Amino acid sequence: MKVHIFISSFFCLALTTNCARKPTRDDIAGHYVFNTLYSFTDSIFVFQDSTYIHKYTFEDDSSFVSHGTWDFEEKNREVMFTEFFYFGDNFNRLSSGHGYWISRVYIVDEQVRFNYAEEDNKYYWKIR
């Protein structure tokens, strides 16, 4: 019986220490960058006052800036951006649009991430 209790206690401890910490609203504000090696810089600056700035800088040093508001749903670990600008296929400016973007928020090794395309391991990660 003591062995059973020990093993059960061990697994409970292992599960709780290996689980990622749940993000809170305080974790969200900061500067995020897209984690790919495209020829542009894609950044989101998220502010405590529930506003954000989204900035693309292209290889020719031209840039596009949009802004809007954000809200965090702690229960579902989701952040929703309003007026989020996105580019179409191959980041063509002519096939672009804007609207809402809802992203799942993760903390991995104390790094806050906004999931973009889970199947392709693409995300924005907080650099400060």
DAVEN-V237124 format. One record per helix or strand of 2 or more residues. SS is the DSSP state (@ for helix, = for strand). FROM is the first residue (numbers start at 1). LEN is the number of residues. If there is no record, write none. Layout:
SS:FROM:LEN
SS:FROM:LEN
//
This chain:
@:2:17
@:25:4
=:30:5
=:41:6
=:51:7
=:63:11
=:78:9
@:89:3
@:93:3
=:97:12
=:111:7
@:118:3
=:122:5
//
